[in-house]
Amino acid sequence: MRAAIRTQYGGPEVLSVKEQNTPTPNKDEVLVQVHRTTVNRTDCGILRGQPFLIRFFSGLFKPSSSSPGTDFAGVIENVGNEVDRFKVGDRVFGLRDDGLASQREYMTFKASDAIEKIPEGISFNDAVASLEGAHYAYNFINKVKIDKGSQVLVNGGTGAIGSAAIQLLKNMGAQVTAVTDTDHIATVHALGPDKTVDYLKTDFTVDDIKYDFVFDAVGKSSFDPCKKLLKPNGVYISSELGPGAKNLYLPLVTKIKGGQRVIFPIPKDCKRSVKITTDLLSKGVFQPLIDTVYPMTSIQDAYTYVESGQKIGNVIIDYTST
């Protein structure tokens, strides 16, 4: 089988596609023929080992896994003798946000972990593009209490996280303002927000609406300029550490001071996220954004594009094309 391989931390240039032995599942595992994975910001961080905190679970001095990848969609090729949840031929998708070496043509995965059957009628592209962004978006939302009518601003409406957050929030009855750029107003508007703001024409931090929550899904703003958007007890949440890693200590500082707060959304419970995503896809109330699909042989190009910061939604690797 072919696999994306790296032996050190670095940029896309450290990746190469090599032949490897196909793994054999243990008694509690399934063997998946991978049809699609995404390349996302988490993958790029794990590839480079940056920020340094990542290395505490990906390997301190060199990668603990030779292949990157945090998600997958594919078909079960074999099952361990203790597995009864799945059978050969099942279409499945799954996620592990600390890395699972999925950027390869075959991989093993514990049947008890964050893996579910892909709902009928959902393509491999849509299935895999629904995982990572929705997982992080849900881990924004579950840190606070969203009520029907809650006012929420989402900065970064075209990203995988932001586009998922808009849809999840609307499904919960929130009033959503989405921030994007001129070229993508129509794309973001189609996701269903109540209001869209073009940040190239308008300073989104100057608004007559006061928000219960500001979700910075691209981490390109910070708490200070967003404070004026928040209600007296409003909450700011960012997907990034922020300037000087402020978002790691501001949650404690703002909690002690009271009033407007910062919460850092440490993600957890991939199993719950995959189950929620499966349910939303089954009901037809979630549609991931997809930017570009690359063949496996162009995986370096996919990483380079994601690191450019220009992607819209999800970038996908297709392991069935050449």
Secondary structure, 3 states (H helix, E strand, C coil): CEEEECCCCCCHHHCEEEECCCCCCCCCEEEEEEEEEEECHHHHHHHHCCCHHHHHHHCCCCCCCCCCCCEEEEEEEEECCCCCCCCCCCEEEEECCCCCCCCECEEEEECCCCEEECCCCCCHHHHHHCCHHHHHHHHHHCCCCCCCCCEEEEECCCEHHHHHHHHHHHHCCCEEEEEECHHHHHHHHCCCCCEEEECCCCCCCCCCCCEEEEEECCCCCCHHHHHHHEEEEEEEEECCCCHHHHHHHHHHHHHHHCCCEEECCCCCCHHHHHHHHHHHHHHCCCCCCEEEEEEHHHHHHHHHHHHCCCCCEEEEEECCCC
